[in-house]
């Protein structure tokens, strides 16, 4: 894969010395975070990814000053569409080049997009500017995940993926808070400026890490389809679209539930409870050797689908908070196994792009789930119907993964395409 564990490269001391990491027996989260550079690149990537949680709300707040809700939603959709296209493209560049120049190229494009949105241009140009802001969003997820095998021994890589997916929930709690604070201080453009600043500072912190500057993609025969030529990766990406649809549908359904319960503020608390549940699920998964040993993608998807079923009861808000937390528990284990599997099946020299495609598949599914749930709630007026999409979508993902076999063993076909 994209690891340089077994290939010589210039290290911080003696040029050409192979970079190897000893193999300790401690696979706890604390042991991983104590490894040199690990905490730094994780924290820097989280800071740089704050716009994932901040930019949509910042765009909405800015647009609502002069636009209808429909046009404001279009602006958010344009940003999301830009990210869906840009992440794999930037990931491919990172595989073939180096991470720092690609990250800074993305920051320059994205910052220009945010600045043009804030400039208050004609509406078609503002939409294009939002696309630009998303198109250049630095591929932190992809670039971080290809580093783990350089920084950690094999036994700790699983824990690193889990920490990554669990702590990512912080983004979706801190992002909206940051946006509202920045808007309160600097007005409607403040949220856009805060999002651009976070990704710039995160990029500076991330790209100056020795491991990031040292990393190189694996030389390989290139193909126009990149990692998508590996059939097993396509199965995983299809399942991720369905999982993302489940996540996106719950966010909208929770908003509808809150309004039906007489308090819109409950929506934020419900989503925060789900994020806390995901964080707890990730930490529990790290501590459970049994879960890691027996975890497979179909099993993880099945557990996640079951976790969504209690939401159909739509009880009183205090109980619903607990059920939302329960529904978040299985997400980090599912994503952890997904990333480990992607690392195994992606063809040589395509790791960063493969991880970027995973992020794109998830975001596209989330957008589709949100878009489907809104009209369903409007048409039926039944909150339970909104919560029904998630278990169905994730169960379909489970079925796809189970019927196509376990994509956990990398074949020569996957390696070469």
N, C-alpha and C positions, 0 to 999 in steps of 0.2 A: 504493500500500500504506500501511502505518502510518508510513512515514517522513514527517518534516516538512521534508525537504530543499527542497521547492518551495513550501512554505506559510509565511507569516510566523508567528512566535510569539515570545513574550518571551524574549530571550536574556539572558546574564549582564551585558551592557552596556546597549545601547540598545534599549528596548522596541519590538517590532514589526519589528526587523531580521531579514531572512531568514537562516536558519542554513545556510551552505554550506561545504563542505569542499573544499580544492584537490585536484586529481587528480594525485598523484605517480606515477611509473612503477614505483617499488619496491613489489612485492607480497609481499615476504618476511615471515615471521612476526615478525622483529625490528622491521621498519618498522611493522607494525600495532601491536605492543605499545608502540612509542614514541609513538604518536598520543595526545594528551591524553585522559585518562579511560578509554581502552580497557583498559589493564592493570587499572585499579581495578575497573571493573564486572565484568570477567571473574573476577578474584580474589574479589571479594565474592560473586558468584553461586556460585562453587565452594565457598566456605565455607558459604553458606546451603544448598547441596545436599548437604552431608555426611550429613544424615539418610537420604538415599537408600541410602547404604552402611552407615550405622550403625544406623538404627532397626530393621530386621528382626532383626539379631542382638541388639540391646538388648531387644527384645520377647521373643525366644526365651529369652535368659538370665534375664530377670525371671520369665517364665511357668513355666520349668522348676523354680522353687523350690516351686511348689504345684500345678502342672498336669501332665497327661500330655503326651507329645509331640504327640499329635493336637490337643489344645486349644491348645497353644503355636503349632502351625502355623496353627490357625484365627485366632489373634490376629494373626499376620503377614499372613494373607490379608485380614483385616478392614482392616488399615492400608493394604494395597495397593489394595483396593477403594475405600476412601475417597479415595485419591489419584486413582484413575482417574475418579471422578466430580467431584472438586473442582477439578482442574486446568483443564478446559474452562470450568467455571463462573466461576472466578476470572479466567481469561483473557478471558472475555466482559466481565466487569466492568471490567477494565483497558482494553479497547478503547473502552468507552463512558464511562469516567471518567478516572482517572489511576492511575499505577502505585503511588505510595507508600501512599495509603489502602488500596488493595486488598491490598498486601503485608502491611501491619500488621494488617488484619482477619484475614488468613490466619494470621499468627503468633499472634494472640490465641486463635483457635479451636484451632489445633494444640497450643499450649502447654497449654491447658486439657485437651485430650485426653490428653496425656502425663501431666499431673498426676493426672488421674482414674485412669489405668491404674496409676500408682505408688501410689495410695491403697489398692489392694487391695480393691476393691468386690466384690460378688457377680459371678460369672463372666459372666452375660449383660450386666451393666452394664460390665464390663471390656472385653468385645468391642465394645460400642457406643462406649466411650471410645477404643479403638484406631481405629475408623472415623473418629471426630472428629479424631484426631491426623493421619490421612491426608487427610481432607477439607480441612483448613485449611493443608496444606503450601504455603508461598508458591510461586507459579508462576515461579520464577527462570528456567527455560529459556525460557519464552515471552516474559517481559519482557526478557531479555537480547537475544534474537534480533531483536526488533523495533527495537532500538537501533542495530544495526550501520550501517544506512543513514543515520542521523543523525550518527554519529561518523566514518564512513569514506567515501571515494570508491568508486564502483562497482567499480573494479579490485581493491580490497582487501577487499571484502565476502566474497568466496569464501574468502580466507585466514582471515578472522575466523571463519566458520562451521567451518572445519577445525580451527582452534585450539580452539574451543569443544568440539567433539566429541572431539578427541584428549585434551585435558587433563581431560575429564570422567572418564577412567579413573582419575585420582588419587582420586576420590571412593570408588571401590570397593576401593582399597587402603588409604586412610587411615581410612575409616569403621569397618571392623572393628577396626583397631588402636586407634582412639580409644575404641571401646566397651569393649574388653577392659581398657584402661588405666583407664577411669573406673570400671568394675566392681571392679577390683582396689583402687581407692582408696576408693570410696564404697559398695560393695556392689551388689546386684542392681538397685537403682533408679538407680545412677550412670550407666549407659548411657543411660537415658531422659532424665536431666537433661542429659547432654552433648549429645544430639541436639537437644533443645529450645533449649539455649544457643547452639549453632552456628547454627541457623536465625535466631534472634533477632539475634545479632551480625552475621551476614551481611546480614540485612535492613536493619539500621541503617546499615551501611557502604554498601550498594547504594542505598538510597532517598535518601541525602543527596548522592549524586553530582549535579552540575548537569544532566547529560544526562537523568537519570531524572526529576528534578523538572520539567524543561522539556518532556518528551515528552507529546504528545497523540495520540490515535487520529484517523484520518481521518474527518471527518463523512460519513455515508453513510446510505442508506435501510436500515433494519434489518429483519431477517427472523428468524422464530422458529428456523429451522434454522441460522442463522449461516453459517459457512464450509462446512458440510456440504452446502449446496445446490449447490456447485460439484462436478459429477460427477467431474472429474479429481482433485480432492482425495480423494474417496472411494476411487479406485483406489490412490492412494499410501498412504492409511491402511490399506487391506487388505493391501498389500504389506508395510507396516511390522509388522503383526500377525504375518505369517509370518516376517519377519526376527527379530522379538523371540522368537518360538517357537524359532527356531534357537539363539539366544543362551542362552535359558533351559534348553534341553535339554542343551547342552554343559556347563553348570555342574553339573547333576545327574549327567550321564554321567562327568564328571571325578571327582566324588566316588566313584561306583561303581568307576571304574578304580583310584583310589587304594586303596580298601579291598581290591580284588582283588589289588593289587600288594603288599599286606602292610604298607602305611603310610598311615594316614589323613592324616597331615600333608602328603603329596604333593598333596592336593586344593588346599590354599591356594597352594602353589607353582605349580601348573598354571594356576590362574586368574590369579595374578599375572603369569605369563609371557604369558598372552593379553592382559592389560591393557598390558604393556610393548610387545607387538607392535602393539597398536592405537595407542599413543602414537607409536611409530616410523612406522607407516603414515601417520598424520596429518602428521608432519613431512616425510616423503618426498613426500607428495602436494602439500604447499605448495611444495616446491622444483621440482616437475615441471610445467612449463608445458604439456608435451605431454599429460600425463594429464588436466590440467584442461580443456584444449581439446577433447579427444576423449571426455571422460567423459560417460556417460549413465546413467540409472538402470538399464536392463536390463543394460548392460555391467558396471556396478559390482556388481550382484547376482550376475551370472554368475561374476565373479572371486571373490566371497565364497563362493559355493557350492563352487567348485573348491578353495578354500583349506581347506574342511572335510574334503574327501575323504581326505587323508593320515591323519587321525585314526582312520579305520577300521582302520588297520594295528595300532593299539594296541601299539607297541613298548615297550621298556624305558623306565622313567621319565626318564632323562636325554635320550633321543631324543624322548620325548613332550613334554618341555618345549619343545624347539625347534619341534615341530609345532604346539603350542598358540600359540606366539608367531606363527608363520606364519599361523595361522587368524585372528588378530586384525588383520592388516595392512589388510584391505579395508574394515573397518567405518567408520573416519572418512571415507574418500572417499565411501562410499555415503550416509552421513548428511549429509555436506556437500551433495552433489548434491540430496538429498531436501529439505533446508531451502531451498536456492536455488529449487527448483521450487515448493515450497509458497508461498514469497514471491511467485512469479509468478502462481500460479493462484488463490490465495485471493481472494474478493471484497473490494472496498474496505471498510475499516473493521473487518475481522475478523482481522487478522494475528496478534494475541496469542492469540486463541482457536484459530486454525488450528494454531499451533505447540504449543499445549497439547494439542490433539487428537492431534498426532503423538506427544507424550510418552505420552499415555494408550494409544494403539494399541500402542506398543512395549512398555509395561509389561504390558498385558493379554496380548499375545502371549508375553512372557517367562514370565508366570505359567502360561499354558496349556502352554507347552513343558515347564516344570518338572513340572507336574502329570501330564503324559502320560509323561514319561521315567521317573519313579519307579516306577509300576506295571509299566511295560515291563521294566525291569531286574529287578524282583522276580519277574515271571512267567517271563522267559526265562533269567535268570541269565547273560546274555550281554552283556558290556560293549560289544562292537561294535555291537549293536543300538541301544544308547543313543546312540552317536555317529552313527548313520545318520539320525536325525531332522533334524539341522541341514542337511546338504546338500540333503535332499529339500525341506524347508520353504523354504529360500532359493531353490532352483531353481524352485519353484512361484511365488515372488514375482517372479523374473525373467521367467517365462512370462506372468504377468498383466500386468506392465509392458510387455513386448514386444508382446503381442497387442492391447493397448488403445492402442498408439501411444505416442509420446513426449509426455508431459504437460509439456513445457517451455515451450510457447508460450501465453501468456495470451490468451484470446479475450475478446470483448465479453461472451459468455455467462458466463464465469468471473467477470468483473469485476462484473457486475450481478446474477448469480444468476438 
